[in-house]
Amino acid sequence: MGLTEWAYSLSESLLSDPLPRRWEHSLGVAKRARSLGPVMGDDAELLEAAAVLHDIGYSPAIATTGFHPLDGARFLRDQEKADGRVVRLVAHHSCALLEAEERGLRQELEGEFELERRDLVDALLFCDMTTTPDGTQTTPAERLDEIVQRYGPDTIVGRFIKRAAPEIHAASKRVEDRLAQVSADSQPM
């Protein structure tokens, strides 16, 4: 079984029944990751696998700390013996260090999981922050507003996402710039 086939199967088994909306979101994030194939090159499959797995830590079957990036990464590392790069991307997706700090878990996250390459972290963040909870495409600004409205501005998630907003916008711009460059490079002269 290939990396992406395994990732879809595992994510579906953990999310589709208990959290169908989270499963739809994960499928949308993975679809977005596939669209980045032209800029990801040899890492396209890795990004897609991490995209479909990024939220498995919400699954009641594996949630232990209540912080889904950490729970998902630990499960992938300890139970699934998953590729270390996939594990690191899940652990650090979408500015997880800032949320970990809000939860008092930053040392644990940093101590257990190194950051993956910036371009991959940016790409996964872009995919997550341009996909609605229902799996459709959106903009980073709309997604940030939706998260704050859903969780509330004074919750852990609300505070974290407001702190993360500048980096989310910057990372999204870096990915959009790479997409534009690839598109420009492929245009005939």
C-alpha positions in Angstrom: 0.0 0.0 0.0 1.3 3.4 -1.0 1.7 6.3 1.4 -1.4 8.3 0.3 -3.6 5.1 0.1 -2.5 4.2 3.6 -3.1 7.8 4.8 -6.6 8.0 3.4 -7.6 4.7 4.8 -6.3 5.5 8.3 -7.9 8.9 8.3 -11.2 7.6 7.2 -11.2 4.9 9.8 -10.5 7.4 12.6 -12.7 10.3 11.4 -15.5 9.3 9.0 -18.0 7.8 11.6 -17.4 9.8 14.8 -16.5 13.1 13.1 -18.0 13.2 9.5 -17.6 17.0 9.1 -13.9 16.7 10.2 -13.5 13.9 7.6 -15.0 16.2 4.9 -12.6 18.9 5.9 -9.6 16.5 5.8 -10.7 15.4 2.3 -10.9 19.0 1.2 -7.4 19.8 2.6 -6.0 16.7 0.8 -7.7 17.9 -2.5 -6.1 21.3 -2.0 -2.7 19.5 -1.4 -3.1 17.7 -4.7 -3.6 21.0 -6.4 -0.1 22.1 -5.2 1.6 19.2 -7.0 3.3 21.4 -9.6 5.1 23.3 -6.8 5.8 20.4 -4.5 7.6 18.1 -6.9 8.9 15.0 -5.2 7.1 16.0 -1.9 3.6 16.1 -3.5 2.7 12.6 -2.1 4.1 13.5 1.3 2.1 16.7 1.5 -1.2 14.9 0.4 -0.7 12.2 3.0 -0.1 14.8 5.8 -3.1 16.8 4.6 -5.5 14.0 4.9 -4.0 13.0 8.3 -3.6 16.4 9.8 -6.7 16.3 12.0 -6.8 12.7 13.1 -5.9 13.8 16.6 -9.5 14.9 17.0 -10.6 11.3 16.8 -12.1 10.1 20.1 -10.2 6.8 19.5 -6.8 8.6 20.0 -7.4 12.0 21.6 -5.6 12.1 24.9 -4.3 15.6 25.6 -7.1 17.4 23.8 -4.5 19.1 21.5 -5.0 17.4 18.2 -1.7 18.1 16.5 0.2 16.4 19.4 -2.3 13.6 19.8 -2.3 12.8 16.1 1.5 13.0 15.8 2.0 10.7 18.8 -0.4 8.2 17.4 1.2 8.2 14.0 4.7 7.8 15.5 3.9 5.3 18.3 1.1 3.2 16.9 1.5 3.5 13.2 5.3 3.9 13.0 4.6 6.4 10.2 7.1 8.2 8.1 8.8 10.8 10.3 8.2 13.6 7.9 4.4 13.0 7.8 4.5 12.8 11.6 6.4 16.1 11.9 4.0 17.8 9.5 0.9 16.7 11.4 2.6 17.8 14.7 3.3 21.3 13.5 0.5 22.0 11.1 -1.1 25.4 11.0 1.1 27.2 13.6 0.6 24.4 16.2 3.4 25.8 18.3 1.4 28.9 19.1 -1.6 26.9 20.1 0.6 24.5 22.1 1.9 27.6 24.0 -1.7 28.7 24.8 -2.3 25.1 26.2 0.9 24.9 28.1 2.2 22.1 25.8 4.8 24.0 23.7 7.8 22.2 25.4 6.2 18.8 24.8 5.5 19.5 21.1 8.9 21.1 20.5 10.7 18.4 22.5 9.1 15.5 20.7 8.8 16.7 17.1 11.2 18.8 15.1 9.9 21.2 12.5 9.8 20.0 8.9 11.1 22.1 6.0 9.5 25.6 5.8 8.1 25.1 2.3 6.2 21.9 3.4 4.9 23.5 6.6 3.7 26.5 4.6 2.0 24.3 2.0 0.1 22.3 4.7 -0.9 25.5 6.5 -2.1 26.9 3.2 -4.2 23.8 2.4 -5.7 23.8 5.9 -6.4 27.6 5.9 -8.0 27.6 2.5 -10.5 24.8 3.2 -13.7 25.2 5.1 -14.9 22.8 7.8 -17.1 21.2 5.1 -14.2 20.7 2.7 -14.8 23.5 0.2 -12.3 26.1 -0.8 -12.1 29.5 0.9 -9.6 32.3 1.6 -7.3 32.5 4.6 -9.2 35.6 5.8 -12.6 33.9 5.6 -11.2 30.8 7.3 -9.7 32.8 10.2 -13.0 34.6 10.7 -14.9 31.3 10.6 -12.6 29.8 13.3 -12.9 32.8 15.6 -16.7 32.8 15.2 -17.0 29.0 15.8 -14.8 28.9 18.9 -15.2 32.4 20.2 -12.6 35.1 20.5 -11.7 34.5 24.1 -11.2 30.8 23.9 -7.8 29.1 23.6 -8.4 28.5 19.9 -9.7 32.1 19.4 -6.7 33.6 21.1 -4.3 31.4 19.3 -5.7 31.9 15.8 -5.6 35.7 16.2 -2.0 35.5 17.2 -1.3 33.1 14.3 -3.1 35.3 11.7 0.0 37.2 10.5 2.0 34.0 10.0 -1.0 32.3 8.3 -1.3 35.2 5.8 2.5 35.3 5.2 2.7 31.5 4.6 -0.3 31.6 2.3 1.3 34.4 0.3 4.6 32.4 0.0 2.6 29.5 -1.4 0.6 31.7 -3.7 3.8 33.3 -4.9 5.3 29.9 -5.7 2.2 28.9 -7.6 2.3 32.1 -9.6 5.9 31.6 -10.4 5.4 28.0 -11.6 2.4 29.2 -13.7 4.5 32.0 -15.2 7.4 29.6 -15.9 5.1 27.2 -17.7 3.6 29.9 -20.0 5.0 29.8 -23.6 6.9 32.9 -24.7 
